[in-house]
Amino acid sequence: MPMPMPDAMPTEEVQRACEALVARVRVAVLLTLKQGHPFGSHVPYLIGDDWSRVYLHLSRLGAHTQHMLGDPRVSLFIAEPDGAGKHPSALQRLNLQGTGAVLSPSHESYEGVKQRYLEQFPQSRMLFGFGDFAIWELRMRDAHLVLGFGHAYQAHASHPREWHHQKPETKP
C-alpha cells in the first residue's frame, strides 16, 4: 500500500526552511565535470541574496577550478548532516545547477561579496593574499530542495523564492 503524499507546504515556509538549511551547513559538495564525468569537492560557500547566486573562494590549482575553466557547468549539493536517530532518506538537502565564472575584482559586487565571505569564513583572510585564489560566482538556474519524505520542491532562477511541490508522476 503506497504512502499518502503529504500536502505541499506554503512557499514562504519552504523558503524559510531553505534559508535555515543554508545557515546551518557551511560546506557543500561542488560537482564539476572531469572529462564528462562528475567530480565532487568539499567547498565552503556563500549564498548571495538568494540561491541563484553562490560564491566560492577557490585556488586555481584545485582540480575543481581546472574543471570549471574547461567546462563551467556545475552543481552544488548542500545537505543536512546525518546523525543517530535520523532517517538517512529524510535528510534535508538542496541541489543547485548552473554555471561558474571568476568574479572580477573590478566588478561592482566584488568588495561586498569579499567582505561577506570574510565575515562567514574569517580564517580565509590569509588566502585572499595568494595570487592563485579568486572568487567564483556560480549562477544557478535550477534548485531542487528536499525537506523530508514527500516534501520535495523545485524553483527556477527567474523566480527563486517560488517553490513548487514536486509530485510523483501518477499512472492512469
The 8 nearest C-alpha neighbors of each residue, nearest first, counted from 0:
[[1, 2, 3, 4, 169, 5, 170, 149],
 [2, 0, 3, 4, 167, 149, 169, 5],
 [1, 3, 4, 0, 5, 149, 148, 167],
 [2, 4, 5, 1, 149, 0, 6, 148],
 [5, 3, 149, 2, 6, 166, 148, 150],
 [6, 4, 149, 3, 7, 150, 148, 8],
 [5, 7, 8, 4, 150, 149, 164, 3],
 [8, 6, 164, 5, 9, 150, 163, 149],
 [7, 9, 10, 13, 12, 6, 150, 164],
 [10, 8, 12, 11, 13, 7, 162, 14],
 [9, 11, 13, 162, 12, 161, 14, 8],
 [12, 10, 14, 13, 9, 15, 160, 161],
 [13, 11, 15, 9, 14, 10, 16, 8],
 [12, 14, 10, 16, 11, 15, 17, 8],
 [15, 13, 11, 17, 12, 16, 10, 18],
 [16, 14, 18, 12, 17, 13, 19, 11],
 [17, 15, 19, 13, 14, 18, 20, 12],
 [16, 18, 14, 20, 15, 19, 13, 21],
 [17, 19, 15, 21, 16, 20, 22, 14],
 [20, 18, 16, 22, 17, 21, 15, 23],
 [21, 19, 17, 23, 22, 18, 16, 24],
 [20, 22, 18, 24, 19, 23, 17, 25],
 [21, 23, 19, 20, 24, 18, 25, 17],
 [24, 22, 20, 21, 19, 25, 79, 18],
 [25, 23, 21, 26, 22, 20, 79, 77],
 [26, 24, 43, 23, 44, 27, 22, 21],
 [27, 25, 43, 42, 24, 44, 41, 28],
 [28, 26, 77, 42, 76, 41, 29, 43],
 [27, 29, 41, 76, 40, 75, 39, 42],
 [30, 28, 75, 40, 39, 74, 41, 27],
 [29, 31, 39, 74, 38, 73, 37, 75],
 [32, 30, 73, 38, 37, 63, 66, 29],
 [31, 33, 37, 36, 35, 38, 66, 34],
 [34, 32, 36, 35, 66, 38, 37, 31],
 [33, 35, 36, 32, 66, 37, 70, 69],
 [34, 36, 32, 33, 37, 31, 70, 38],
 [35, 37, 33, 32, 34, 38, 31, 30],
 [38, 36, 32, 31, 30, 33, 39, 35],
 [37, 39, 31, 30, 32, 33, 36, 40],
 [40, 38, 30, 29, 28, 31, 37, 41],
 [41, 39, 29, 28, 42, 30, 38, 63],
 [42, 40, 28, 27, 29, 26, 39, 43],
 [43, 41, 26, 27, 28, 44, 40, 29],
 [42, 44, 26, 25, 27, 55, 41, 45],
 [45, 43, 55, 54, 42, 26, 25, 46],
 [44, 46, 54, 53, 116, 47, 55, 43],
 [45, 47, 53, 50, 52, 54, 49, 44],
 [48, 46, 52, 49, 53, 45, 50, 54],
 [47, 49, 46, 50, 52, 51, 53, 45],
 [50, 48, 47, 51, 52, 46, 159, 160],
 [49, 51, 52, 46, 47, 53, 159, 48],
 [52, 50, 139, 156, 49, 138, 140, 159],
 [53, 51, 47, 138, 50, 137, 139, 46],
 [54, 52, 46, 137, 47, 45, 136, 50],
 [55, 53, 136, 45, 135, 44, 137, 46],
 [54, 56, 135, 44, 134, 57, 45, 43],
 [57, 55, 134, 133, 135, 132, 54, 58],
 [58, 56, 132, 133, 55, 134, 59, 64],
 [59, 57, 132, 60, 131, 61, 133, 64],
 [58, 60, 131, 61, 64, 132, 57, 65],
 [59, 61, 58, 62, 64, 131, 65, 57],
 [62, 60, 64, 63, 58, 59, 65, 57],
 [61, 63, 65, 64, 66, 60, 59, 40],
 [62, 64, 66, 61, 65, 31, 67, 40],
 [65, 63, 67, 61, 66, 62, 59, 68],
 [64, 66, 62, 68, 63, 67, 61, 69],
 [65, 67, 63, 69, 64, 68, 33, 32],
 [68, 66, 71, 70, 64, 69, 65, 63],
 [67, 69, 65, 66, 70, 64, 71, 100],
 [68, 70, 66, 67, 65, 71, 32, 64],
 [69, 71, 67, 72, 68, 66, 32, 31],
 [72, 70, 67, 98, 99, 68, 73, 69],
 [73, 71, 98, 70, 97, 99, 31, 67],
 [74, 72, 31, 98, 97, 30, 96, 71],
 [73, 75, 96, 30, 95, 29, 97, 76],
 [76, 74, 29, 95, 28, 94, 30, 27],
 [75, 77, 94, 28, 27, 93, 78, 95],
 [76, 78, 27, 93, 92, 94, 75, 28],
 [79, 77, 92, 91, 80, 93, 76, 24],
 [78, 80, 91, 90, 92, 81, 24, 20],
 [81, 79, 78, 82, 90, 24, 91, 87],
 [82, 80, 79, 87, 85, 90, 83, 86],
 [83, 81, 85, 84, 80, 87, 86, 79],
 [82, 84, 85, 81, 86, 87, 80, 90],
 [83, 85, 82, 86, 81, 87, 90, 89],
 [86, 84, 83, 82, 87, 81, 90, 89],
 [85, 87, 89, 88, 84, 90, 81, 82],
 [88, 86, 89, 90, 85, 81, 82, 84],
 [87, 89, 86, 90, 148, 147, 91, 85],
 [90, 88, 147, 86, 87, 148, 91, 146],
 [91, 89, 87, 88, 79, 147, 92, 86],
 [90, 92, 146, 79, 145, 78, 147, 89],
 [93, 91, 78, 145, 77, 144, 79, 90],
 [92, 94, 144, 77, 143, 76, 78, 145],
 [93, 95, 76, 143, 142, 75, 144, 77],
 [94, 96, 142, 75, 74, 141, 139, 76],
 [97, 95, 74, 139, 141, 73, 140, 75],
 [96, 98, 139, 140, 138, 73, 72, 74],
 [99, 97, 72, 71, 73, 138, 137, 139],
 [98, 100, 137, 71, 136, 138, 135, 72],
 [101, 99, 135, 136, 102, 137, 71, 98],
 [100, 102, 135, 134, 136, 103, 133, 99],
 [103, 101, 135, 134, 136, 100, 104, 109],
 [102, 104, 105, 106, 101, 109, 134, 133],
 [105, 103, 106, 109, 102, 110, 107, 134],
 [104, 106, 103, 107, 109, 102, 108, 110],
 [107, 105, 103, 109, 104, 108, 102, 110],
 [106, 108, 109, 105, 110, 104, 111, 103],
 [109, 107, 111, 106, 110, 112, 105, 104],
 [108, 110, 112, 106, 104, 111, 107, 113],
 [111, 109, 113, 112, 108, 114, 107, 104],
 [112, 110, 114, 113, 108, 109, 115, 107],
 [111, 113, 115, 109, 110, 114, 116, 108],
 [112, 114, 110, 116, 111, 115, 109, 117],
 [115, 113, 117, 111, 116, 112, 110, 118],
 [114, 116, 118, 112, 117, 113, 111, 119],
 [115, 117, 113, 119, 114, 118, 120, 112],
 [118, 116, 121, 120, 114, 119, 115, 113],
 [119, 117, 115, 116, 121, 120, 114, 113],
 [118, 120, 116, 117, 121, 115, 45, 25],
 [119, 121, 117, 122, 118, 123, 116, 124],
 [122, 120, 117, 123, 118, 124, 119, 116],
 [123, 121, 120, 124, 125, 117, 126, 119],
 [122, 124, 126, 121, 125, 120, 117, 127],
 [125, 123, 126, 122, 127, 121, 117, 128],
 [124, 126, 127, 123, 128, 122, 129, 121],
 [127, 125, 128, 129, 123, 124, 132, 122],
 [126, 128, 125, 129, 124, 132, 123, 133],
 [129, 127, 126, 125, 130, 124, 132, 131],
 [128, 130, 126, 127, 131, 132, 125, 58],
 [131, 129, 132, 128, 127, 133, 126, 58],
 [130, 132, 59, 58, 129, 133, 60, 57],
 [133, 131, 58, 57, 130, 129, 59, 127],
 [134, 132, 56, 57, 135, 58, 101, 131],
 [133, 135, 56, 102, 55, 101, 57, 54],
 [134, 136, 101, 55, 102, 100, 54, 56],
 [135, 137, 54, 100, 99, 102, 53, 101],
 [138, 136, 99, 53, 98, 52, 139, 54],
 [139, 137, 52, 98, 97, 51, 99, 136],
 [138, 140, 97, 51, 96, 137, 141, 52],
 [139, 141, 156, 97, 155, 96, 51, 138],
 [142, 140, 155, 96, 95, 154, 139, 156],
 [143, 141, 95, 154, 153, 94, 155, 144],
 [142, 144, 153, 94, 93, 152, 95, 154],
 [145, 143, 93, 152, 151, 92, 153, 142],
 [144, 146, 151, 92, 91, 147, 150, 152],
 [147, 145, 91, 150, 151, 144, 92, 90],
 [148, 146, 89, 150, 145, 91, 90, 149],
 [147, 149, 150, 89, 146, 88, 151, 145],
 [150, 148, 4, 5, 151, 147, 166, 146],
 [151, 149, 147, 146, 148, 145, 152, 7],
 [152, 150, 145, 165, 144, 149, 164, 146],
 [153, 151, 164, 144, 165, 163, 162, 143],
 [152, 154, 143, 163, 162, 142, 144, 165],
 [155, 153, 162, 142, 159, 141, 161, 163],
 [154, 156, 141, 157, 159, 158, 140, 142],
 [155, 157, 140, 159, 158, 51, 141, 139],
 [156, 158, 155, 159, 140, 154, 51, 141],
 [159, 157, 156, 161, 155, 160, 154, 162],
 [160, 158, 156, 155, 161, 154, 157, 51],
 [159, 161, 158, 162, 14, 154, 10, 49],
 [162, 160, 158, 159, 154, 10, 163, 155],
 [161, 163, 154, 10, 153, 152, 160, 164],
 [164, 162, 152, 153, 165, 154, 161, 10],
 [165, 163, 152, 7, 151, 166, 153, 162],
 [166, 164, 152, 151, 163, 153, 167, 150],
 [165, 167, 164, 168, 151, 149, 4, 169],
 [168, 166, 169, 165, 4, 149, 170, 164],
 [167, 169, 166, 170, 165, 171, 4, 164],
 [168, 170, 167, 171, 166, 4, 1, 165],
 [169, 171, 168, 167, 166, 1, 4, 3],
 [170, 169, 168, 167, 166, 1, 0, 3]]
